[in-house]
Amino acid sequence: MSWSQDVVVIGTLVVLVAWRLWVSASRLDRLHRKVASSRAVVEAQLLRRASAAANLAASGLMDPVSSLLVGEAAWAAIVAGSRSAEALAQLSAQLTELDDGLADVVDLEFPAGPLVDVGLVESELSSTLRAALDDAQEVTEMRAELGGDELVSALADAWYRAQLARRFHNEAVAQTQRVRRGWPVRAFGLAGRAPVPQTLELDDAWPQALGRPGQPASTSGWVEPTV
């Protein structure tokens, strides 16, 4: 093989490797953006659920003890969610500043701390709501009160959307983690110093007496989705 052929072969290999790295880096960038976006959606839906729970607690439809407990848990979730939203807004600003082309993810900071707090307080809110809404007859009576059906349905809808948003986010995180374990990312440090995104783990098990959004529990026949 002549030296010109060697140059062609080597040049082709260099181009292929460069192309492979560019594809991997571009995909990783898109996944980081997807994770950041999905996390923002989860935070918004969790805040919506906490607000719906607070409205229900303040409505007078619950017994005094349940109203107090749910109200305190909902307020704690709103405060934690607001702090996490501020951190996510900073991340969104970082992403906005990046070029539309191949982005540099070196300096992106995924705020892990606030999400840990959100997971704890949201789990507490879930368990408090399950205890307060464990009686299907009481939930039916709440719905029968003036404005009760709207308040209970708002909580059910927000809770269901939060479940779906968290599942979508965790799937995006798992996909990003798989790509980061690939040899191009590890060998060439394509992820830079960006921490590995983590799934958001919390207890959001559904109170069966609440029923499917838009339907009473007794007529829904709904089986809670695995999230």
Residue, then its C-alpha position, 0 to 999 in steps of 0.5 A: m500500500s502506497w503512502s497516499q493510500d495510507v493517508v486516505v485510510i487514516g484520514t477516513l478513520v479520523v473522519l469516522v471517529a470525529w463523526r462518531l464523537w460528534v453524534s454522541a456529543s449531540r445526542l448527550d446534549r439533547l438528552h441533558r436538555k430533555v432531562a432538564s425540561s422533564r424535571a421542570v414539568v415534574e416540579a410544576q405538576l407536583l406544585r400543582r398537586a400540593s396547591a390542590a391539596a391545600n385548597l381541599a384542606a382549606s375548603g372545610l370538607m375534611d374533618p378538622v384533624s385531616s384538614l390541619l395535617v393535609g394543610e401542613a403537608a401541602w404547605a411544606a411541599i409548596v415551599a420545597g417545590s418553590r425552592s427547587a423551581e428556582a434552582l431549575a430556573q437557573l439550569s434553564a437559563q444555562l441551557t438557553e445560553l448554550d449555542d443551538g449547535l453542539a453544546d458544551v455540557v461541562d458547566l451544566e449543574f443539575p440541582a440535586g439537593p432541592l430534589v431530595d427535599v422535594g422527594l421527602v416532603e412529597s412522600e409525606l404529602s402522599s401518605t397524609l392524603r392517603a390517610a385522609l382519603d382512605d374512606a370511599q364513602e367520605v370521599t363521595e360525601m366530599r364530592a357531593e358538597l357544593g364545590g367538593d367535586e371540583l376540588v377533589s377532581a382537581l387533586a385527582d387530576a394533578w396527582y395523576r399528571a404528577q405520576l405520569a410526569r415523574r415516570f417520563h422524567n425517570e425514563a429520560v434520566a435512565q436513557t441519559q445514564r445509559v448514553r453516559r456509560g457508552w465508550p465514546v462518552r467515557a473515553f473522551g470525557l464528552a460529559g465534562r464535569a456535568p454530574v450524572p442526572q438522577t431519577l426522582e424517587l418519591d412515594d406517590a402511590w394513589p389513594q384508591a378511594l380518590g378514583r380516576p380523574g373525572q370519575p368516582a372511585s366506585t365507577s372508575g374500575w381504574v387500576e393505578p399505573t405503576v410509576 
